[in-house]
């Protein structure tokens, strides 16, 4: 992953007709072996501030947790009835850890901007958007394994890649809005307690 700061000319047209060009011009992380390394490198490069080295560890753990949760959800769909409760508990534990890591990412990123309560919030935090990017990257990797299945699988991968490009672009724009003070992050309180009896 990179710690190189990048400024986006989103309002000036500095990068040509498509403002996403600054974000997605480099080699996709999906072209790396297995799609597992550098899953958010392009998103971090598009942020309008240097990437904190302490951010990389929770992001790596977040992607690993999402990968494990993907595998557990695959297993539960094929499991015998007697195996399902244990796998469901595993999924709850992974989901709980996932939310802890998202909050950790948001705390680290939050030092890059001031919180102005008088501006509208984003619909989700940057940590939550990076979590979605992780899951979408995993979805693409798994979809690519089915490409031999025909034209439908190829088109699915192309659609997912376009969705991923849009998400990377959206993260960059959201960070610009936060740094400029045009927007703020949503309130961080989470009400659902994963793996607990009270929801």
N, C-alpha and C positions, 0 to 999 in steps of 0.2 A: 504494500500500500504506500501511498505517497504522502509526503508532508509538504508538498510544494503548493504555495498559495496561488490562487488563480482568480482573476477578475473577469467577470462576464460583461460583454457589451450588449446586454439584453435590450436596452432602450435605444442604443445608438446605431444598431445595424452594423457594428464594427466587423462582425464575422460573416457578413453576407446575408443572403435571403433568409436562411434558417438559423435563428439564434441558438438552436441546439448544437450547431456545429462546434462551438467552443467546448461543449461538454462531451460530445460523442465522437470527436474527430479521431481520437487515439484508438489503438487496438482494443477491442472489447475484452473484458476479463473472461468472457465466455469462450474465447479462443484459446485460453490456457488449458493445460492438461486437466481434464475432468471438471472444469468450470469452478473448482473449489478455491483456488488461490486468487487473491485480489478481487473478491466478489463485489466490493464496494469502492474499488480504487477510482473509478471514473466519477462516482458521486463525491468522494472526498476532494478530488482535484477540482471539481466545479464549485466548491464552497469558497466564498469570498474572504477567507482568512486562513492562516496556516493551520494545518491539522495538528492537534496536540498529540504527542507520542503516547500519552496515557490513554488516548481514545482507542488505540488499536487493539489493546488486550480485550476490553469488553466487547468490541465489535467482532473480534475473532471468536470469542466464546459464544456470542449471540448466534453467529452463523453455525457453529458446531451444535448448539442446542437445537436450532431449527432443523438441522440435518437429522439429528437423533429423533426429534419429534416426528418428522416426516416418515422415518423408518418405522417408528412405533405405530403410527396411524396405519401404515401399510400392513403391519403385522396383525393389528387388531381386527382388520377386515377379513383376515384369513384364519384367525385363531379358532380353536375349539372353545366351546362355552366356558369350560373350567379355566381357561387361560385368560379370558377377557378381563376379569377384575384386576389382575396384577398389571396388565398392560395399560389399562385405563388409569391406574394409580401412577404408573410411570409417566403417562402423558400429562396428568395433573401436575406432577412434580416438575416436569420440563417446562410446562406453561408458566408455573410460578417463577422458576428461575429466569425464564425469558423476560417476564415483566420486570424483575429486579434489574436485569441487564439493560433493558430499554431505559429505565429510570436512571441508571448509572451513566449511560450515554448522554441522556438529556442534561444531567447535572454538569457533565464535563463541557458539553457544547454551550450550555447556558452562560458560561463565562465570556463568551464572544459577543454578547449583546446585552443591552439594558432592557429590563421589563417595564414597558409603559402601559399602565392599566387603561389608558384613554384611547387606545387604538384597538381595532378588531383582532380577535385571535385567529390563528391558523386553525384548520379543522382537526389537525393532529400535530403532535410534536415531531421534531426531526428524528428523534430516536425511533418513534413508531413508523415513520416513513422509511427509515433504514431497515427496520425489521421487515416491512413489506417488500423492500428490495431484496433482502436475503431470501425470503420465501419465493419470490418471483424468479430469482436466479436458480434456485433449486428446481422449480417447476420447469424451467427451460432445459436444464441439464437432463431431467428425467424424460421430458418430451423428446429431446434429441435422440434418446436411446430407442425411440419408436419410429424414427424417420424411415427405416426400411419397410414400415407398414404401408406406405403408399403416399399419394399426393396430399391426402387430408392431414397426415402427420407433418409433412413439410410445411404446409400452410399454417398449421397450428404453431409451429416453432417460429415462423416469420411474424405472426401476430404477437406472440409472447415477447419476441425481441423488440418489436415496435413499442409495446406497452412498457417494457423495461427502459427504453430510451426516453419515453415520455416521463417516467417516474424520476429518472436521474435529472432530467431537465427541471421538473417540478421542485425537486429538493434544492437545486441550485437557486431557483427563483425565490423559494421560501426563505432560504438563508439570506439572500439579498434583502428581502423585505424585513427580516428580523434585525439585521445589522443597521439598516437605514432607519429603523424605528417606525416603519409603516404598519407593521404587524407585530403581534406578540405571540408567545406560545400559549396554548390552552392551559388551564389550571391543572396541576399535576396530580390531584387526588384521584386515586383509583378505589372504587368501592367494592369490586369483586375480589374475594379472597379465594384464590385457587387452592383446591384441596382441603378447604375448611368447610365445616357444616353450615356456616352462615354465608349467604350470598350477598 
